[in-house]
Amino acid sequence: MRQVHPCNQRLGECGQIAHVMDLLDGDLKRRRHISDADVTDAINWVERIALAIGTVLG
């Protein structure tokens, strides 16, 4: 069975981060490379924000 990279699994959980983050200078026709580390950093940031919101809301 083929293993799915954890970044790819988590990306599905967080929506379409890569589709927004890879725009080069906001140009809809130009894209930049996104590494696994970039995706992981973005997902970790979203998780930290969600935890902070959860803490504030109790």
PDB file with one MODEL, atoms N, CA, C and O in Angstrom:
MODEL        1
ATOM      1  N   MET A   1       0.845  -1.182   0.000  1.00  0.00           N
ATOM      2  CA  MET A   1       0.000   0.000   0.000  1.00  0.00           C
ATOM      3  C   MET A   1       0.888   1.242   0.000  1.00  0.00           C
ATOM      4  O   MET A   1       1.854   1.323   0.758  1.00  0.00           O
ATOM      5  N   ARG A   2       0.559   2.193  -0.842  1.00  0.00           N
ATOM      6  CA  ARG A   2       1.337   3.427  -0.975  1.00  0.00           C
ATOM      7  C   ARG A   2       1.075   4.339   0.216  1.00  0.00           C
ATOM      8  O   ARG A   2      -0.075   4.581   0.584  1.00  0.00           O
ATOM      9  N   GLN A   3       2.142   4.839   0.810  1.00  0.00           N
ATOM     10  CA  GLN A   3       2.005   5.763   1.929  1.00  0.00           C
ATOM     11  C   GLN A   3       1.834   7.181   1.422  1.00  0.00           C
ATOM     12  O   GLN A   3       2.495   7.595   0.470  1.00  0.00           O
ATOM     13  N   VAL A   4       0.957   7.911   2.052  1.00  0.00           N
ATOM     14  CA  VAL A   4       0.737   9.314   1.715  1.00  0.00           C
ATOM     15  C   VAL A   4       1.566  10.153   2.681  1.00  0.00           C
ATOM     16  O   VAL A   4       1.545   9.930   3.892  1.00  0.00           O
ATOM     17  N   HIS A   5       2.292  11.113   2.133  1.00  0.00           N
ATOM     18  CA  HIS A   5       3.114  11.996   2.967  1.00  0.00           C
ATOM     19  C   HIS A   5       2.210  12.742   3.938  1.00  0.00           C
ATOM     20  O   HIS A   5       1.143  13.213   3.544  1.00  0.00           O
ATOM     21  N   PRO A   6       2.623  12.860   5.219  1.00  0.00           N
ATOM     22  CA  PRO A   6       1.794  13.552   6.222  1.00  0.00           C
ATOM     23  C   PRO A   6       1.376  14.958   5.811  1.00  0.00           C
ATOM     24  O   PRO A   6       0.278  15.402   6.147  1.00  0.00           O
ATOM     25  N   CYS A   7       2.243  15.662   5.088  1.00  0.00           N
ATOM     26  CA  CYS A   7       1.878  17.021   4.640  1.00  0.00           C
ATOM     27  C   CYS A   7       0.687  16.970   3.707  1.00  0.00           C
ATOM     28  O   CYS A   7      -0.194  17.828   3.773  1.00  0.00           O
ATOM     29  N   ASN A   8       0.651  15.975   2.840  1.00  0.00           N
ATOM     30  CA  ASN A   8      -0.462  15.856   1.900  1.00  0.00           C
ATOM     31  C   ASN A   8      -1.757  15.514   2.625  1.00  0.00           C
ATOM     32  O   ASN A   8      -2.821  16.009   2.254  1.00  0.00           O
ATOM     33  N   GLN A   9      -1.682  14.680   3.647  1.00  0.00           N
ATOM     34  CA  GLN A   9      -2.878  14.349   4.419  1.00  0.00           C
ATOM     35  C   GLN A   9      -3.400  15.579   5.135  1.00  0.00           C
ATOM     36  O   GLN A   9      -4.598  15.859   5.113  1.00  0.00           O
ATOM     37  N   ARG A  10      -2.504  16.308   5.765  1.00  0.00           N
ATOM     38  CA  ARG A  10      -2.911  17.471   6.536  1.00  0.00           C
ATOM     39  C   ARG A  10      -3.392  18.610   5.651  1.00  0.00           C
ATOM     40  O   ARG A  10      -4.238  19.400   6.070  1.00  0.00           O
ATOM     41  N   LEU A  11      -2.872  18.708   4.440  1.00  0.00           N
ATOM     42  CA  LEU A  11      -3.307  19.769   3.534  1.00  0.00           C
ATOM     43  C   LEU A  11      -4.795  19.641   3.250  1.00  0.00           C
ATOM     44  O   LEU A  11      -5.509  20.643   3.208  1.00  0.00           O
ATOM     45  N   GLY A  12      -5.263  18.425   3.056  1.00  0.00           N
ATOM     46  CA  GLY A  12      -6.681  18.214   2.822  1.00  0.00           C
ATOM     47  C   GLY A  12      -7.533  18.692   3.976  1.00  0.00           C
ATOM     48  O   GLY A  12      -8.666  19.133   3.779  1.00  0.00           O
ATOM     49  N   GLU A  13      -6.990  18.604   5.192  1.00  0.00           N
ATOM     50  CA  GLU A  13      -7.728  19.028   6.372  1.00  0.00           C
ATOM     51  C   GLU A  13      -7.843  20.543   6.458  1.00  0.00           C
ATOM     52  O   GLU A  13      -8.780  21.053   7.072  1.00  0.00           O
ATOM     53  N   CYS A  14      -6.934  21.252   5.870  1.00  0.00           N
ATOM     54  CA  CYS A  14      -6.879  22.710   6.036  1.00  0.00           C
ATOM     55  C   CYS A  14      -7.362  23.474   4.810  1.00  0.00           C
ATOM     56  O   CYS A  14      -7.148  24.683   4.722  1.00  0.00           O
ATOM     57  N   GLY A  15      -7.981  22.827   3.904  1.00  0.00           N
ATOM     58  CA  GLY A  15      -8.505  23.526   2.741  1.00  0.00           C
ATOM     59  C   GLY A  15      -7.488  23.631   1.630  1.00  0.00           C
ATOM     60  O   GLY A  15      -6.734  22.690   1.378  1.00  0.00           O
ATOM     61  N   GLN A  16      -7.463  24.748   0.979  1.00  0.00           N
ATOM     62  CA  GLN A  16      -6.656  24.886  -0.222  1.00  0.00           C
ATOM     63  C   GLN A  16      -5.507  25.861  -0.018  1.00  0.00           C
ATOM     64  O   GLN A  16      -5.313  26.788  -0.804  1.00  0.00           O
ATOM     65  N   ILE A  17      -4.760  25.641   1.035  1.00  0.00           N
ATOM     66  CA  ILE A  17      -3.638  26.533   1.351  1.00  0.00           C
ATOM     67  C   ILE A  17      -2.690  26.669   0.168  1.00  0.00           C
ATOM     68  O   ILE A  17      -2.295  27.776  -0.197  1.00  0.00           O
ATOM     69  N   ALA A  18      -2.331  25.550  -0.423  1.00  0.00           N
ATOM     70  CA  ALA A  18      -1.348  25.584  -1.504  1.00  0.00           C
ATOM     71  C   ALA A  18      -1.844  26.373  -2.705  1.00  0.00           C
ATOM     72  O   ALA A  18      -1.048  27.006  -3.400  1.00  0.00           O
ATOM     73  N   HIS A  19      -3.131  26.344  -2.955  1.00  0.00           N
ATOM     74  CA  HIS A  19      -3.658  27.042  -4.123  1.00  0.00           C
ATOM     75  C   HIS A  19      -3.589  28.555  -3.979  1.00  0.00           C
ATOM     76  O   HIS A  19      -3.559  29.275  -4.978  1.00  0.00           O
ATOM     77  N   VAL A  20      -3.563  29.030  -2.769  1.00  0.00           N
ATOM     78  CA  VAL A  20      -3.440  30.460  -2.529  1.00  0.00           C
ATOM     79  C   VAL A  20      -1.981  30.857  -2.346  1.00  0.00           C
ATOM     80  O   VAL A  20      -1.539  31.889  -2.852  1.00  0.00           O
ATOM     81  N   MET A  21      -1.241  30.032  -1.621  1.00  0.00           N
ATOM     82  CA  MET A  21       0.128  30.370  -1.259  1.00  0.00           C
ATOM     83  C   MET A  21       1.106  30.311  -2.426  1.00  0.00           C
ATOM     84  O   MET A  21       2.186  30.898  -2.354  1.00  0.00           O
ATOM     85  N   ASP A  22       0.749  29.620  -3.486  1.00  0.00           N
ATOM     86  CA  ASP A  22       1.726  29.477  -4.565  1.00  0.00           C
ATOM     87  C   ASP A  22       1.637  30.559  -5.628  1.00  0.00           C
ATOM     88  O   ASP A  22       2.388  30.520  -6.603  1.00  0.00           O
ATOM     89  N   LEU A  23       0.743  31.521  -5.466  1.00  0.00           N
ATOM     90  CA  LEU A  23       0.677  32.620  -6.423  1.00  0.00           C
ATOM     91  C   LEU A  23       1.951  33.454  -6.311  1.00  0.00           C
ATOM     92  O   LEU A  23       2.379  33.792  -5.207  1.00  0.00           O
ATOM     93  N   LEU A  24       2.539  33.775  -7.419  1.00  0.00           N
ATOM     94  CA  LEU A  24       3.766  34.563  -7.436  1.00  0.00           C
ATOM     95  C   LEU A  24       3.393  36.029  -7.570  1.00  0.00           C
ATOM     96  O   LEU A  24       2.928  36.471  -8.620  1.00  0.00           O
ATOM     97  N   ASP A  25       3.601  36.774  -6.498  1.00  0.00           N
ATOM     98  CA  ASP A  25       3.277  38.212  -6.458  1.00  0.00           C
ATOM     99  C   ASP A  25       1.820  38.493  -6.825  1.00  0.00           C
ATOM    100  O   ASP A  25       1.521  39.520  -7.434  1.00  0.00           O
ATOM    101  N   GLY A  26       0.921  37.591  -6.460  1.00  0.00           N
ATOM    102  CA  GLY A  26      -0.496  37.789  -6.717  1.00  0.00           C
ATOM    103  C   GLY A  26      -0.919  37.572  -8.154  1.00  0.00           C
ATOM    104  O   GLY A  26      -2.091  37.755  -8.484  1.00  0.00           O
ATOM    105  N   ASP A  27       0.005  37.187  -9.016  1.00  0.00           N
ATOM    106  CA  ASP A  27      -0.295  36.948 -10.428  1.00  0.00           C
ATOM    107  C   ASP A  27      -0.956  35.579 -10.573  1.00  0.00           C
ATOM    108  O   ASP A  27      -0.353  34.556 -10.248  1.00  0.00           O
ATOM    109  N   LEU A  28      -2.188  35.564 -11.058  1.00  0.00           N
ATOM    110  CA  LEU A  28      -2.945  34.315 -11.165  1.00  0.00           C
ATOM    111  C   LEU A  28      -2.352  33.330 -12.173  1.00  0.00           C
ATOM    112  O   LEU A  28      -2.714  32.153 -12.159  1.00  0.00           O
ATOM    113  N   LYS A  29      -1.458  33.778 -13.040  1.00  0.00           N
ATOM    114  CA  LYS A  29      -0.886  32.898 -14.061  1.00  0.00           C
ATOM    115  C   LYS A  29       0.500  32.398 -13.707  1.00  0.00           C
ATOM    116  O   LYS A  29       1.036  31.524 -14.388  1.00  0.00           O
ATOM    117  N   ARG A  30       1.094  32.945 -12.640  1.00  0.00           N
ATOM    118  CA  ARG A  30       2.456  32.530 -12.258  1.00  0.00           C
ATOM    119  C   ARG A  30       2.420  31.917 -10.868  1.00  0.00           C
ATOM    120  O   ARG A  30       1.807  32.464  -9.951  1.00  0.00           O
ATOM    121  N   ARG A  31       3.074  30.787 -10.722  1.00  0.00           N
ATOM    122  CA  ARG A  31       3.093  30.062  -9.454  1.00  0.00           C
ATOM    123  C   ARG A  31       4.524  29.826  -9.001  1.00  0.00           C
ATOM    124  O   ARG A  31       5.428  29.681  -9.824  1.00  0.00           O
ATOM    125  N   ARG A  32       4.725  29.787  -7.702  1.00  0.00           N
ATOM    126  CA  ARG A  32       6.041  29.472  -7.163  1.00  0.00           C
ATOM    127  C   ARG A  32       6.010  28.059  -6.592  1.00  0.00           C
ATOM    128  O   ARG A  32       4.946  27.509  -6.306  1.00  0.00           O
ATOM    129  N   HIS A  33       7.187  27.490  -6.435  1.00  0.00           N
ATOM    130  CA  HIS A  33       7.299  26.150  -5.863  1.00  0.00           C
ATOM    131  C   HIS A  33       6.952  26.198  -4.379  1.00  0.00           C
ATOM    132  O   HIS A  33       7.350  27.128  -3.678  1.00  0.00           O
ATOM    133  N   ILE A  34       6.224  25.217  -3.906  1.00  0.00           N
ATOM    134  CA  ILE A  34       5.912  25.089  -2.489  1.00  0.00           C
ATOM    135  C   ILE A  34       6.509  23.782  -2.001  1.00  0.00           C
ATOM    136  O   ILE A  34       6.187  22.714  -2.520  1.00  0.00           O
ATOM    137  N   SER A  35       7.372  23.865  -1.009  1.00  0.00           N
ATOM    138  CA  SER A  35       8.001  22.670  -0.470  1.00  0.00           C
ATOM    139  C   SER A  35       7.122  22.042   0.610  1.00  0.00           C
ATOM    140  O   SER A  35       6.161  22.655   1.076  1.00  0.00           O
ATOM    141  N   ASP A  36       7.458  20.828   0.997  1.00  0.00           N
ATOM    142  CA  ASP A  36       6.767  20.175   2.103  1.00  0.00           C
ATOM    143  C   ASP A  36       6.881  21.023   3.368  1.00  0.00           C
ATOM    144  O   ASP A  36       5.932  21.116   4.146  1.00  0.00           O
ATOM    145  N   ALA A  37       8.036  21.633   3.568  1.00  0.00           N
ATOM    146  CA  ALA A  37       8.246  22.470   4.751  1.00  0.00           C
ATOM    147  C   ALA A  37       7.324  23.693   4.735  1.00  0.00           C
ATOM    148  O   ALA A  37       6.801  24.085   5.779  1.00  0.00           O
ATOM    149  N   ASP A  38       7.121  24.294   3.565  1.00  0.00           N
ATOM    150  CA  ASP A  38       6.205  25.431   3.445  1.00  0.00           C
ATOM    151  C   ASP A  38       4.790  25.033   3.857  1.00  0.00           C
ATOM    152  O   ASP A  38       4.115  25.755   4.592  1.00  0.00           O
ATOM    153  N   VAL A  39       4.357  23.878   3.373  1.00  0.00           N
ATOM    154  CA  VAL A  39       3.010  23.388   3.676  1.00  0.00           C
ATOM    155  C   VAL A  39       2.888  23.099   5.167  1.00  0.00           C
ATOM    156  O   VAL A  39       1.903  23.478   5.801  1.00  0.00           O
ATOM    157  N   THR A  40       3.880  22.433   5.717  1.00  0.00           N
ATOM    158  CA  THR A  40       3.855  22.112   7.143  1.00  0.00           C
ATOM    159  C   THR A  40       3.812  23.375   7.985  1.00  0.00           C
ATOM    160  O   THR A  40       3.049  23.446   8.949  1.00  0.00           O
ATOM    161  N   ASP A  41       4.611  24.370   7.642  1.00  0.00           N
ATOM    162  CA  ASP A  41       4.614  25.645   8.372  1.00  0.00           C
ATOM    163  C   ASP A  41       3.240  26.316   8.327  1.00  0.00           C
ATOM    164  O   ASP A  41       2.754  26.812   9.343  1.00  0.00           O
ATOM    165  N   ALA A  42       2.628  26.330   7.167  1.00  0.00           N
ATOM    166  CA  ALA A  42       1.309  26.959   7.021  1.00  0.00           C
ATOM    167  C   ALA A  42       0.254  26.226   7.842  1.00  0.00           C
ATOM    168  O   ALA A  42      -0.578  26.855   8.496  1.00  0.00           O
ATOM    169  N   ILE A  43       0.292  24.916   7.808  1.00  0.00           N
ATOM    170  CA  ILE A  43      -0.679  24.124   8.561  1.00  0.00           C
ATOM    171  C   ILE A  43      -0.463  24.300  10.057  1.00  0.00           C
ATOM    172  O   ILE A  43      -1.425  24.436  10.812  1.00  0.00           O
ATOM    173  N   ASN A  44       0.787  24.298  10.485  1.00  0.00           N
ATOM    174  CA  ASN A  44       1.071  24.504  11.910  1.00  0.00           C
ATOM    175  C   ASN A  44       0.589  25.871  12.376  1.00  0.00           C
ATOM    176  O   ASN A  44       0.100  26.006  13.498  1.00  0.00           O
ATOM    177  N   TRP A  45       0.722  26.887  11.525  1.00  0.00           N
ATOM    178  CA  TRP A  45       0.242  28.226  11.857  1.00  0.00           C
ATOM    179  C   TRP A  45      -1.279  28.213  12.028  1.00  0.00           C
ATOM    180  O   TRP A  45      -1.803  28.788  12.982  1.00  0.00           O
ATOM    181  N   VAL A  46      -1.980  27.562  11.109  1.00  0.00           N
ATOM    182  CA  VAL A  46      -3.446  27.471  11.202  1.00  0.00           C
ATOM    183  C   VAL A  46      -3.843  26.742  12.482  1.00  0.00           C
ATOM    184  O   VAL A  46      -4.785  27.150  13.162  1.00  0.00           O
ATOM    185  N   GLU A  47      -3.131  25.669  12.813  1.00  0.00           N
ATOM    186  CA  GLU A  47      -3.434  24.928  14.036  1.00  0.00           C
ATOM    187  C   GLU A  47      -3.223  25.790  15.280  1.00  0.00           C
ATOM    188  O   GLU A  47      -4.023  25.737  16.214  1.00  0.00           O
ATOM    189  N   ARG A  48      -2.148  26.584  15.297  1.00  0.00           N
ATOM    190  CA  ARG A  48      -1.896  27.466  16.448  1.00  0.00           C
ATOM    191  C   ARG A  48      -3.000  28.510  16.586  1.00  0.00           C
ATOM    192  O   ARG A  48      -3.441  28.805  17.696  1.00  0.00           O
ATOM    193  N   ILE A  49      -3.442  29.061  15.476  1.00  0.00           N
ATOM    194  CA  ILE A  49      -4.533  30.041  15.504  1.00  0.00           C
ATOM    195  C   ILE A  49      -5.815  29.390  16.031  1.00  0.00           C
ATOM    196  O   ILE A  49      -6.516  29.964  16.864  1.00  0.00           O
ATOM    197  N   ALA A  50      -6.112  28.186  15.536  1.00  0.00           N
ATOM    198  CA  ALA A  50      -7.322  27.474  15.988  1.00  0.00           C
ATOM    199  C   ALA A  50      -7.257  27.185  17.491  1.00  0.00           C
ATOM    200  O   ALA A  50      -8.252  27.342  18.198  1.00  0.00           O
ATOM    201  N   LEU A  51      -6.100  26.766  17.970  1.00  0.00           N
ATOM    202  CA  LEU A  51      -5.947  26.515  19.411  1.00  0.00           C
ATOM    203  C   LEU A  51      -6.125  27.788  20.218  1.00  0.00           C
ATOM    204  O   LEU A  51      -6.754  27.773  21.276  1.00  0.00           O
ATOM    205  N   ALA A  52      -5.573  28.890  19.721  1.00  0.00           N
ATOM    206  CA  ALA A  52      -5.724  30.176  20.425  1.00  0.00           C
ATOM    207  C   ALA A  52      -7.180  30.595  20.478  1.00  0.00           C
ATOM    208  O   ALA A  52      -7.658  31.067  21.510  1.00  0.00           O
ATOM    209  N   ILE A  53      -7.880  30.427  19.378  1.00  0.00           N
ATOM    210  CA  ILE A  53      -9.315  30.780  19.342  1.00  0.00           C
ATOM    211  C   ILE A  53     -10.081  29.898  20.320  1.00  0.00           C
ATOM    212  O   ILE A  53     -10.936  30.380  21.063  1.00  0.00           O
ATOM    213  N   GLY A  54      -9.769  28.596  20.316  1.00  0.00           N
ATOM    214  CA  GLY A  54     -10.422  27.672  21.240  1.00  0.00           C
ATOM    215  C   GLY A  54     -10.165  28.033  22.696  1.00  0.00           C
ATOM    216  O   GLY A  54     -11.056  27.912  23.536  1.00  0.00           O
ATOM    217  N   THR A  55      -8.943  28.478  22.996  1.00  0.00           N
ATOM    218  CA  THR A  55      -8.598  28.873  24.352  1.00  0.00           C
ATOM    219  C   THR A  55      -9.389  30.121  24.776  1.00  0.00           C
ATOM    220  O   THR A  55      -9.896  30.194  25.895  1.00  0.00           O
ATOM    221  N   VAL A  56      -9.481  31.077  23.886  1.00  0.00           N
ATOM    222  CA  VAL A  56     -10.205  32.315  24.194  1.00  0.00           C
ATOM    223  C   VAL A  56     -11.688  32.039  24.374  1.00  0.00           C
ATOM    224  O   VAL A  56     -12.318  32.591  25.277  1.00  0.00           O
ATOM    225  N   LEU A  57     -12.249  31.193  23.524  1.00  0.00           N
ATOM    226  CA  LEU A  57     -13.690  30.904  23.604  1.00  0.00           C
ATOM    227  C   LEU A  57     -14.030  29.940  24.737  1.00  0.00           C
ATOM    228  O   LEU A  57     -15.179  29.842  25.169  1.00  0.00           O
ATOM    229  N   GLY A  58     -13.011  29.238  25.203  1.00  0.00           N
ATOM    230  CA  GLY A  58     -13.212  28.322  26.338  1.00  0.00           C
ATOM    231  C   GLY A  58     -13.818  27.067  25.884  1.00  0.00           C
ATOM    232  O   GLY A  58     -14.063  26.172  26.693  1.00  0.00           O
TER     233      GLY A  58
ENDMDL
END
